[in-house]
Amino acid sequence: MAENKTRFFTYRGLPLVRCGNELYYGNMYDEYVVRMVIEETKDFGGMKVATKIKLFKTATDITLPFDKIIVKNAEKSSLYEALDMACAWLGRYKSA
């Protein structure tokens, strides 16, 4: 039987997965991941560019109470700023 290996796009060594207007950054088997929700976009040269992104540092432990799952939140005005903050939150701010 052939082994099915799914490869994800990575940013600074961690998976970055998009589903609609949501992005998930980090490994689901780690203690935390960052969920990013694109709230607003702007048309720039025929391409949609995110102008408002909400970030949530989220625990991956499903046994936690609902009110303890989100440990940090923030809002940024570009995907670059959002990914920069997500890297810092996950402690992955290495020279990559």
C-alpha positions, 0 to 999 in steps of 0.5 A: 500500500502506498504511503500518502504524505501530505506536504504543507507550505511552510513559513520559517519551518512551520506549516501554514495552511489556508481554508477560505479566509482562515489561516493556521500557522504551526504544528497541531501536535505542538502546544499552540497554533495561531489561527488568523482570520482575514476580516477585510481585503482591498483590491490592489492591481487585480489581486485581493490583499488582506488589510485586517487580520485577527490573530488568536494563539490557540491551545491544541489541547482539546481537554481544556475548557472553552474559555481557556483555549484562546490565550492571546489575540491581536489585530494586524493590518497586513499578512506580513505583520500577522505572520511576524507576530505569529512567529514571535508567539510560537517562539520561532523567531530564529534567523530563517 
